[in-house]
Amino acid sequence: MLSPSRELEFLKFLDKLSQDLRSIREPRKALGHVLRESRALFQADRGCIAVIEPGETEARLLLHVPREGNWDLQHIGRFIRHTHPPARSDLMMAPVRRRGAAWGAMAFMRQQPAFDRDDGRLLARVTATVSNAVRSMDRERMLEIRDRIDRKIMEQIHPKDLFYQILDGLRSLTHYDHSSALLIRENGEDTLRVVAEQISWTKARSHRIGLTLPLDSALQPTLASAQIHGFDRRGDTWSEWTGKPVARLAEMLDYNRVGPADTAEAREASMLCAPLVARDGTFGILKVAARHPGRLQLFDAELVDRFRSQAAIAIQNLTRTESLQARILTAERKHAIADLARTVSHDVNNALGSMLPLIQQIQVDLQSGKMEPTVYLEDLEHVQMSMQVCRRIFGGMLSFARGGARRTHNGQVQPALDTTLAVLKDGMERRGIDLVVETRGDLLPVACGQSDLEQVFLNLLTNAREASSQGGNVTVRVESQQDQMAITVADTGCGIKPENLPRVFEPFFTTKANGNGLGLSICRSILWEIGGTLSLQSELRKGTRVHVTVPWASSALARATQ
């Protein structure tokens, strides 16, 4: 039994230790601090913290002071697994718990005097204190991750970015060592599509994005229950933790078992499946996988369960936003076609109108026999120029139509710019607008579909044309930078009022009499999709400058494979 003086001394130590732990946020730092302080308290020669992670077979040293010295990790491992190793007078151990289960042990050694039972009881109180502190730190970490996702939702990031924020959050929570994935059931179909996957054990790009898995009717009630299921694989057989007959679910989600990377290392051996369920039924699944049986535990399932409802709401909201953006994009393309039709009809009518009197005069001269070769050649030259204008206009429209059908993932800036100018250049010249185009550096392919690139140029140059008056200037600068293309469209037009600047990217906001307010919002949406940027500066009655960056196609591919 402890003496009153020793009990008082220990209580003071424990109180100071608890105060110290309140200012530490990292579990490893907390464990290191407690190890050093406890070694001094027990006057031990050396101390260590050894752990056995789920799926590991042997204990490993996490921390030890001093750095030199050997430890019997097999003996400590038996203690962690509760297999009662033989007692030793020179060795004292107490359990450290984490994530709701036995995790490690704090151990001290000294030759003289030998440890007694009171020392062991005191050490157990120390490890209980640090275990509770680590549990609080893990909980704070979970709340930070949830807050981070909340902030991302408020920023209205693109759904794909949110998907990977969610998967990154899952990794921070569960520390999985294989992968996590998000699968979405679209439009109530009986299939699940892999829309995001994060692989922790290799830096290779996931080849499963877009993979479609059939969802048979027998699994739908299992998913509709919204219960999280845990599985472990022994050999080639999956079993649910509680023995429920739903192994077919794990078999369906074990799609990494096939393909060129089918090795023991690549296989999943532990899995969590968290259905995402809304009022209309199951709309997706969050999957977390580890490489060893038993690596994922009930504690991990509880963490995922707390995280799941927030993720489900975020995914639903941003999926709806993506659908709205698709409808807005369709509306913008229809508006662009209508605007093109008005522009083309006006330009072509002018070109044909200038040809008609010349042709009529040529007919009269031929009938009267008064045709002069010089005048005849001049008239034909005017006719040819007008026809070239028509050809250039219709060629630009044809390029737009072909670009929309191609839907390529890479695009060429110069052809996109040429196509846009073929439609708008003559109209600008008739309005007395001076157009200057400057290109610098090698114009390599960019990570933007050709039709989308042409759409961006069309919207920005149309805005610049409409903002400019007689004698105005429009400048287009295209410059190669380190890993992207920088495009600037500037005009000396009417500019934008300061109170309207914060709203220019809002869908349907416009100050034009015949505008629909979709041009800039669609441009930004296109650029967000490919990791580009769009910024705008404007000064009333002085003009507007729009700056766009588009990643190189090679840069985007390199990032995707990291």
Secondary structure, 3 states (H helix, E strand, C coil): CCCHHHHHHHHHHHHHHHHHHHCCCCHHHHHHHHHHHHHHHHCCCEEEEEECCCCCCCCEEEEEECCCCCCCHHHHHHHHCCCCCCCCCCEEEEEEEECCEEEEEEEEECCCCCCCHHHHHHHHHHHHHHHHHHHHHHHHHHHHHHHHHHHHHHCCCCHHHHHHHHHHHHHHHHCCCCEEEEEECCCCCCEEEEEEEEECCCCCCCCCCCCEEECCCCCHHHHHCCCCEEEEEECCEEEECCCCCCHHHHHHHCHHHCCCCCCCCCCCCEEEEEEEEECCEEEEEEEEEECCCCCCCHHHHHHHHHHHHHHHHHHHHHHHHHHHHHHHHHHHHHHHHHHHHHHHHHHHHHHHHHHHHHHHHHHHHHHHCCCCHHHHHHHHHHHHHHHHHHHHHHHHHHHHHHHHHHCCCCECHHHHHHHHHHHHHHHHHHCCCEEEEEEECCCCCECCCHHHHHHHHHHHHHHHHHHCCCCCEEEEEEEECCCEEEEEEEECCCCCCHHHHHHCCCCCCCCCCCCCCCHHHHHHHHHHHHCCEEEEEEECCCEEEEEEEEEEHHHHHHHHCC
